[in-house]
């Protein structure tokens, strides 16, 4: 029976399936694996099923002299915590779990838009404080979303799901920037991220993470946004230059932000936590049981196919 290391606790149904097929070791901690632990695991297990935060860097991969592992079956669509080139150079197959996360992540993006535009977080804090004096005609006025222009940076699966929700559900005009030409119904591709930022009332960041997109949303893009506009990030934290975002918010260059991810997660800058016009969520993008079960089954399907000598369904 193949030995598999699962780096963090997964839903019970996923663990049961894993244990029915493999000799499973489950790490009983919420801490991510460090490079030394990853190096040791690569020499001790036939497969690793890691997730966000585990340090599968080039250093960790090079640190294993006697490589036993043949596959890294990531739990999650994002894999910027894995040095894929270094892994492949050592003969490791790397997989992920796209598709399963699309709708749930798009839903959280919409929640962040509405919470920030309609000042829902600020309003809830007011009610909980006991200081709410009752309904007033001009109290806590926010941005009316219906019919506005929505900008999307990155028109992959999640970007398209956001576009569908905004155009079909809110009657929004959708514009987007994408690395390649793409035909998306009811949406217009513009020539640059800056053009999208200039045109949109709400800008969604929906690109993959990794070195190629680090600080993609920089001061230039943020400064192009309209003063009443809001930024929503559900991609990876370091896609947005957090220092530049804080500066833009403090300067009133944009009206607010809705964030589910952070540049140095789980650390969140005090400046962001103190801003009433910023909605902060603890990386809830896929936090629904059925979604996490789907992700787990997809990760296991990659393992099953690999060990059966078949092509993996979701190679990176």
Backbone torsions as a table, in degrees:
resi	resn	phi	psi	omega
1	UNK	NA	130.5	-178.0
2	UNK	-66.6	141.7	179.0
3	UNK	-92.1	127.4	-176.7
4	UNK	-128.4	132.0	174.3
5	UNK	-101.3	125.3	174.2
6	UNK	-106.5	122.6	-167.0
7	UNK	-77.1	-27.1	178.7
8	UNK	-142.6	155.3	-178.6
9	UNK	-59.2	131.6	178.3
10	UNK	-111.0	169.7	177.5
11	UNK	-53.3	148.2	-174.7
12	UNK	-55.9	-40.2	-178.5
13	UNK	-64.3	-33.9	178.6
14	UNK	-71.4	-44.3	178.4
15	UNK	-62.4	-39.1	179.2
16	UNK	-62.3	-43.1	178.2
17	UNK	-65.2	-42.0	179.8
18	UNK	-61.1	-44.0	-177.8
19	UNK	-70.5	-22.9	177.4
20	UNK	-73.6	-20.6	-176.1
21	UNK	-112.6	-23.2	-171.8
22	UNK	-136.8	163.0	170.6
23	UNK	-84.7	98.6	-169.0
24	UNK	-97.4	133.0	167.1
25	UNK	-111.8	123.1	178.9
26	UNK	-107.8	122.6	175.8
27	UNK	-69.3	124.5	-178.5
28	UNK	-94.2	62.7	179.6
29	UNK	-155.5	154.4	174.5
30	UNK	-91.4	-6.4	179.9
31	UNK	-74.3	141.6	177.3
32	UNK	-71.6	156.4	176.3
33	UNK	-71.7	133.4	174.1
34	UNK	-87.3	175.2	-174.5
35	UNK	-61.2	-40.2	-179.3
36	UNK	-64.4	-41.6	178.9
37	UNK	-65.8	-39.0	177.7
38	UNK	-63.2	-43.8	179.4
39	UNK	-58.2	-44.3	179.5
40	UNK	-64.2	-43.2	-178.2
41	UNK	-63.9	-37.7	179.8
42	UNK	-63.3	-24.9	178.0
43	UNK	-93.1	-10.4	-173.7
44	UNK	-111.0	-16.6	-174.3
45	UNK	-126.8	155.1	176.8
46	UNK	-78.1	-24.6	-179.7
47	UNK	-153.0	150.5	173.1
48	UNK	-120.5	134.4	174.8
49	UNK	-113.0	88.9	-175.9
50	UNK	-94.6	-178.1	174.9
51	UNK	-152.0	-173.5	-175.1
52	UNK	-49.4	130.8	175.9
53	UNK	99.9	-25.3	178.7
54	UNK	-64.7	132.5	-171.5
55	UNK	-87.8	81.0	179.1
56	UNK	-100.0	65.6	-175.7
57	UNK	-88.7	175.1	175.7
58	UNK	-62.3	-34.1	178.2
59	UNK	-64.9	-44.7	-179.8
60	UNK	-64.1	-42.1	-178.5
61	UNK	-68.9	-42.2	178.9
62	UNK	-68.7	-22.0	-177.6
63	UNK	-73.8	-9.8	177.8
64	UNK	-98.8	110.8	-179.4
65	UNK	-76.3	-41.7	-176.3
66	UNK	-110.1	87.8	-172.5
67	UNK	-77.2	119.9	175.3
68	UNK	-99.4	-37.4	-176.4
69	UNK	-63.8	145.7	178.4
70	UNK	-118.4	-16.3	-175.7
71	UNK	-148.0	141.5	171.8
72	UNK	-114.6	105.8	-176.6
73	UNK	-100.3	91.0	-173.2
74	UNK	-68.9	137.8	174.1
75	UNK	-92.7	96.2	-176.3
76	UNK	137.4	154.9	178.6
77	UNK	-80.1	-35.8	-179.9
78	UNK	-76.4	138.3	-178.0
79	UNK	-136.1	29.7	-179.8
80	UNK	-72.5	-7.4	173.7
81	UNK	-85.9	-2.1	179.7
82	UNK	-114.5	128.6	172.7
83	UNK	-83.1	93.5	-172.2
84	UNK	-64.7	-39.5	-179.6
85	UNK	-62.9	-43.7	178.8
86	UNK	-65.0	-38.4	179.2
87	UNK	-64.6	-47.1	-178.9
88	UNK	-66.0	-32.8	178.0
89	UNK	-63.7	-26.6	177.0
90	UNK	-93.7	7.0	177.8
91	UNK	86.3	12.3	-179.6
92	UNK	-86.0	136.2	171.7
93	UNK	-87.7	135.5	178.5
94	UNK	-119.3	131.2	178.7
95	UNK	-128.7	165.0	175.7
96	UNK	-141.2	-168.6	-174.8
97	UNK	-129.2	66.6	178.0
98	UNK	-72.9	169.8	176.8
99	UNK	83.4	-53.0	-177.6
100	UNK	-63.2	-26.4	-173.9
101	UNK	-97.1	-7.5	-167.7
102	UNK	-59.6	-58.5	-174.4
103	UNK	-66.0	-41.2	-178.3
104	UNK	-63.4	-40.9	-180.0
105	UNK	-69.6	-39.4	176.2
106	UNK	-63.4	-37.4	177.9
107	UNK	-62.0	-43.4	178.7
108	UNK	-65.0	-36.0	176.6
109	UNK	-59.8	-43.1	178.4
110	UNK	-66.5	-40.2	177.8
111	UNK	-59.9	-43.2	179.0
112	UNK	-64.6	-40.2	177.7
113	UNK	-59.8	-49.7	-176.6
114	UNK	-68.1	-41.3	179.7
115	UNK	-61.2	-41.5	-177.6
116	UNK	-76.3	-46.0	-178.3
117	UNK	-62.9	-38.8	-176.5
118	UNK	-102.1	10.6	173.0
119	UNK	58.2	38.7	-174.5
120	UNK	-67.5	-41.5	179.0
121	UNK	-63.1	-44.9	178.2
122	UNK	-61.7	-41.6	179.8
123	UNK	-65.0	-41.0	179.3
124	UNK	-64.9	-40.1	177.9
125	UNK	-62.8	-37.0	178.3
126	UNK	-63.3	-46.2	180.0
127	UNK	-63.1	-45.3	-179.3
128	UNK	-64.0	-28.0	-178.7
129	UNK	-72.4	-16.5	-176.6
130	UNK	79.3	9.4	-176.3
131	UNK	-99.5	0.7	-178.6
132	UNK	-69.6	128.4	-175.9
133	UNK	-97.2	0.6	-179.1
134	UNK	109.4	170.6	-174.8
135	UNK	-63.5	135.8	177.4
136	UNK	-135.8	145.4	-175.8
137	UNK	-59.7	-28.8	-176.7
138	UNK	-117.9	19.1	-177.2
139	UNK	-78.7	130.5	172.1
140	UNK	48.5	50.6	179.3
141	UNK	-70.9	134.7	-177.6
142	UNK	-123.8	-163.3	-179.0
143	UNK	-92.1	124.3	174.7
144	UNK	-77.9	119.1	-170.5
145	UNK	-82.5	-37.5	-174.6
146	UNK	-55.9	131.2	176.9
147	UNK	81.3	0.1	-178.4
148	UNK	-80.9	173.9	176.3
149	UNK	-94.1	125.0	-178.9
150	UNK	-106.9	130.5	176.5
151	UNK	-109.9	136.8	-179.0
152	UNK	-126.0	125.2	175.8
153	UNK	-99.8	106.7	-177.0
154	UNK	101.5	103.6	-175.0
155	UNK	-109.2	55.7	172.4
156	UNK	-86.5	-154.4	-178.6
157	UNK	-56.5	-48.5	-175.9
158	UNK	-70.2	-41.8	177.5
159	UNK	-58.4	-41.8	179.7
160	UNK	-68.1	-35.4	177.6
161	UNK	-67.3	-37.2	175.5
162	UNK	-65.0	-44.8	179.9
163	UNK	-58.8	-43.4	-179.8
164	UNK	-61.8	-43.6	-179.5
165	UNK	-65.9	-40.2	-176.5
166	UNK	-74.0	-41.8	-178.5
167	UNK	-75.2	-44.8	-177.4
168	UNK	-78.8	-36.9	-175.5
169	UNK	-88.8	-33.3	-174.9
170	UNK	-118.2	1.7	179.3
171	UNK	64.3	31.6	-177.0
172	UNK	-84.2	151.4	168.4
173	UNK	-83.9	129.3	-175.6
174	UNK	-113.7	126.9	172.2
175	UNK	-122.2	155.8	-176.5
176	UNK	-154.3	160.0	172.1
177	UNK	-121.8	139.1	-178.6
178	UNK	-148.7	151.0	-177.1
179	UNK	-61.3	-35.1	-179.3
180	UNK	-120.2	163.5	176.7
181	UNK	-66.3	135.6	-178.7
182	UNK	-148.2	135.4	179.3
183	UNK	-97.6	110.8	-178.5
184	UNK	-118.4	126.1	-179.1
185	UNK	-57.5	139.4	175.3
186	UNK	58.6	32.2	179.2
187	UNK	-147.2	148.7	-178.1
188	UNK	-117.5	125.8	177.1
189	UNK	-82.7	127.1	177.4
190	UNK	-101.1	169.7	-171.3
191	UNK	-78.3	-15.4	-176.8
192	UNK	-158.5	163.9	175.1
193	UNK	-64.6	-36.9	-179.1
194	UNK	-63.8	-38.7	177.9
195	UNK	-63.9	-39.6	176.8
196	UNK	-64.2	-45.3	-179.8
197	UNK	-60.5	-38.7	-179.5
198	UNK	-69.3	-31.5	-172.9
199	UNK	-88.4	-24.7	-165.0
200	UNK	-95.4	149.0	171.2
201	UNK	-88.0	-28.1	174.1
202	UNK	-134.6	130.8	178.7
203	UNK	-114.1	121.2	176.5
204	UNK	-100.1	136.0	174.4
205	UNK	-104.6	116.6	-173.6
206	UNK	-136.7	37.2	180.0
207	UNK	-91.6	163.5	170.3
208	UNK	-66.7	161.3	173.3
209	UNK	-87.8	-174.1	178.5
210	UNK	117.3	170.4	-177.1
211	UNK	-56.0	-33.4	-176.3
212	UNK	-71.1	-17.4	-178.9
213	UNK	-119.8	8.4	178.7
214	UNK	-62.7	128.9	-179.4
215	UNK	57.1	31.1	175.2
216	UNK	-58.8	-40.8	176.2
217	UNK	-92.0	95.9	-174.9
218	UNK	-109.2	-170.8	-178.1
219	UNK	-59.2	-35.5	-178.8
220	UNK	-62.8	-44.6	179.3
221	UNK	-68.6	-45.0	-178.4
222	UNK	-63.1	-39.7	-179.5
223	UNK	-71.0	-15.6	177.3
224	UNK	-82.7	-13.4	-177.5
225	UNK	-71.4	153.8	178.0
226	UNK	-74.1	147.5	-175.9
227	UNK	-60.6	-22.6	179.2
228	UNK	-93.3	-2.6	-172.0
229	UNK	-82.7	160.9	176.7
230	UNK	-126.2	152.2	178.4
231	UNK	-109.7	135.5	176.9
232	UNK	-123.1	125.3	179.0
233	UNK	-119.3	116.7	175.3
234	UNK	-124.7	16.9	-177.8
235	UNK	-89.5	-98.0	172.3
236	UNK	-133.9	149.2	-172.6
237	UNK	-58.6	-40.3	-174.9
238	UNK	-81.8	1.7	171.9
239	UNK	-67.0	-30.4	176.7
240	UNK	-101.3	130.6	173.9
241	UNK	-70.5	102.0	-172.3
242	UNK	-63.1	-37.9	178.0
243	UNK	-63.1	-42.7	178.6
244	UNK	-66.9	-36.4	178.4
245	UNK	-63.8	-45.6	179.3
246	UNK	-59.9	-44.3	179.9
247	UNK	-61.9	-42.1	-179.5
248	UNK	-66.3	-40.1	178.1
249	UNK	-66.1	-44.3	-179.6
250	UNK	-64.6	-30.8	-179.9
251	UNK	-85.0	-4.7	-177.5
252	UNK	74.3	20.3	179.9
253	UNK	-69.2	-27.2	171.9
254	UNK	-139.3	161.0	-170.4
255	UNK	-83.8	-24.8	-177.4
256	UNK	-178.4	177.6	179.4
257	UNK	-148.2	147.1	173.9
258	UNK	-121.0	117.5	-171.7
259	UNK	-124.4	131.0	172.5
260	UNK	-110.6	-8.8	-176.8
261	UNK	-138.4	157.5	-172.4
262	UNK	-140.3	153.1	-173.2
263	UNK	-63.3	-37.5	-179.1
264	UNK	-121.6	44.7	-177.5
265	UNK	-51.0	134.8	9.8
266	UNK	-90.0	7.1	178.0
267	UNK	-70.6	132.0	177.7
268	UNK	-123.1	124.1	-177.1
269	UNK	-55.9	141.9	177.2
270	UNK	-54.7	-37.9	-177.6
271	UNK	-58.9	-39.6	178.3
272	UNK	-71.6	-41.2	-177.7
273	UNK	-65.5	-24.9	-178.6
274	UNK	-87.8	-10.5	-176.7
275	UNK	-85.7	123.8	179.2
276	UNK	-71.0	-22.0	-177.0
277	UNK	-91.5	14.5	178.4
278	UNK	-119.6	125.7	175.4
279	UNK	-94.1	126.4	-176.5
280	UNK	-119.6	121.0	176.4
281	UNK	-117.9	150.1	-177.4
282	UNK	-86.1	61.2	178.3
283	UNK	51.4	61.6	-176.8
284	UNK	-92.6	6.2	-171.1
285	UNK	-45.1	-43.5	-177.0
286	UNK	-117.8	19.2	-173.9
287	UNK	-78.8	71.3	171.2
288	UNK	-141.3	137.1	-172.4
289	UNK	-55.2	-48.0	-176.5
290	UNK	-65.2	-31.8	178.2
291	UNK	-69.2	-46.4	179.1
292	UNK	-64.6	-32.9	175.1
293	UNK	-66.6	-42.2	177.5
294	UNK	-61.7	-42.1	178.4
295	UNK	-61.6	-44.5	-179.6
296	UNK	-63.3	-43.3	179.1
297	UNK	-65.0	-34.3	178.4
298	UNK	-68.1	-41.7	176.7
299	UNK	-61.8	-42.7	179.5
300	UNK	-68.2	-34.9	177.6
301	UNK	-61.9	-35.9	175.3
302	UNK	-63.7	-43.0	177.5
303	UNK	-63.8	-47.6	-177.9
304	UNK	-57.0	-46.5	-178.7
305	UNK	-63.5	-44.8	-178.1
306	UNK	-60.1	-49.1	-176.5
307	UNK	-74.1	-14.1	174.2
308	UNK	-89.5	1.2	179.3
309	UNK	79.0	19.5	180.0
310	UNK	-104.7	168.8	174.9
311	UNK	-68.3	136.6	179.2
312	UNK	-73.3	142.9	-177.3
313	UNK	-66.3	-31.3	-172.0
314	UNK	-132.9	67.1	177.7
315	UNK	-72.0	148.9	173.9
316	UNK	-92.4	NA	NA
